[in-house]
Amino acid sequence: MKGLTVISIFLVAMGGSWGSADTANTQMPAPAGLEPSPEMARLLRAFTGDWSVSESFEISQSRRGGTRQGVASLKAGPGFSLLEEYRSNGSAGELRFLGVFWWDPNSKVYRLFTCSNNDGCGLRGTGVWEGDRFVNTWEENIQGKSVAFKDSFIDISPTSFTLVSEGVAEGTPIWHVTTQYRRQTEAAGHK
């Protein structure tokens, strides 16, 4: 079996040119380039770029009134995903965040995988477009209570967008954070 694997790899590496001499000189047309699904193309168009971020904690048990400033870089990733690398700091404490968005064609929703500070990594909700808003929802158990979270990306333009993050437990808002994203200019990036 191992010998077949080695031979198969060799034949693939040789481009399958095990036929006649004429076959070895024949150029195969290049395959059409892979393109993201229309759903991922829309997400990439909306969010790809380098952004300055400013967070404001309106409702939070431990950070109410706190703020953070930082940077976020959103770019196309492997498998037509959208990668977000995010760092901010301020009176609300430091945040280091990684997000990976992708389109799930079977469920017809976007999926999100996140890693945050020392909280570990995991799946965090499902996203959909609601008109011109991108909305991601999920639930968490916090101190024995089920909390419904919703992140709404609103006012999306080529130069900015706003993320409104909300959490509700037993009908009571327990979390409301607004993050402003402003596209960094090339001049700002070279300072």
N, C-alpha and C positions, 0 to 999 in steps of 0.2 A: 504494500500500500504506500509506504514511504517513497519508494522508487517512482510510482505513478505520479505522486504529488510533485516530486522534483522535475520529472519530465513535463508535466502539465505547466509548471511555472516557467520552465525553459521555453516551451512552445509559445506561451503567451508573451514572454519577453521578446521572443524573436518575431512577434507580430503574426504568428501563424504562417510563416513563409516556408512551409515544409513541402510545397508543391514544386512545380516546374520552375526553371530559371526565369521565365517570363513573369510569373506571379510575383517573384521577389522584387521586380522593378516596377510593378504596377502601383500607382498611387491610389489609395482608397480615399474617397471624399471624407472630409472631416465631419464628424457627427455634429448636428445642430447643437449649439450651446444650451446647457440647462438654464432654465429660467425659473424664478420663484413662482409659486402659485399666485393668482390674482390677489388672494387674501394677504399673503406675505408681502407682495409688492406694495400693497396699500400701507401696511404697517411700516415697512422700510422707508417708503417715501415720507411718511408723516414724522418719523422720529429719528432717523439716522442723522448723526452730527455730534459736535462737541458743544456742551451746554454749561452755562453758569447756573447754579441752583441756589434758591433761597427758600428755606422752610420756616413756617410759622405754626406753632402748636396752640390751637385755640382751645381744644378740650383734650386733656390727658391727665391721668392720675398723678404722674410724677414730673411731667414736663410742661404743664400749662404755662403759657406765656413765654416759653422758651423759643429759641430760634437756632438755626444752623445755616451756614453758607458753605458752598463747595462747588464741585464740578461733576459732570456726568458725561460719559462717552457712550453713545449708542451706535452700533455698527452691525453690518451683516455678518453673521457667523456661519459655521458649518451647517450643512443641511438646510440652508435657507432659513436660519433662525435669526433673531434679533438679540444681540448681546448688549446688556447695559452694565457698565462699570461705574460705580457711584461712590464718591467720598465727600463727606461733609463734617463740619464741626462747629460748635458754638455753645451757647448756654444750655441747650438741650442735650449736650453730649456728642460724642463722635459716632458717626455711622460709616461703615464700610459695607457695601452692598453689591451683589452680583445678581443680575436677572437674566434669564434666558426665555424668550418668547418663541413659540412655534405654532404653526397651524396644524390642527388635528382634522384631517379631511373626513374621517369616519364619523366623528361627533359634530363636525362643523362648528368648532369653537377654537379659540386660541388657548394654549396651555402656557403656564408660567412656572418656572423653577427658580427658586431664590436661595441665596446664601447671605446671611446678615450677621455682622460682628461675630460673636461667639455663640449665636443661637443655632448654628448648624444650617443645614440645607434641606429643602424639600419642595414638593409641589405646592403652589399657592394659587389656587383658583382657576377659573375659566374666564376668558375674555371674549367680548363680542363688540361689534360696532353698533351703536344706537344712534342712527343718523350720522352726525359728524363728531360724535363723542366715542371714545374707546373706553369700555367699562369692564373691569375685572372684579369678580366677586368670589368670596371664600368664607369659610367658617373656621373658628378656632375655639377651643375650650380654654378659658382663662379664669383661674381661681374657681373652678367648678361651674362656671356659667358659659353657655354657648353664646359666642359673639359673632354677629354677621358683619363682615367687612365688605366695603365697596370702594374701589379706587376708580375715579372718573377722570379721564384725561380730556380736558375741555379747552375751548378757545385755541384749537390747534392751527397754527399758521407757520409759514416758512421760517419765521424768526423767533417764535415763542410758543409755549403752551403751558397749561396749568394742570397740576395733579391735585385733586381733592380726595383725600383719604378719610373715610368715615367708618366708625365702628359702633354698633348698637347691641346692647345686651338687655334682654327683657323689656324692650321698648324704650330704653333710656340711652341716649347718646353718651358713649364713654371715650370716644376718640374722634378728633377732627383736626387734621393737619393739612395745610395748603402749601404746596411746593410750586414755586414759579421757576420755569425753565426758560432761559434766554440764550439764544444761539451766540456762541463766541465768534467774534470776527477774527480774521487772520491776523490783523494788527494786534489784537489782544493776546493771541496765542504766541506772538514773537516778542513780547515785552521781557 
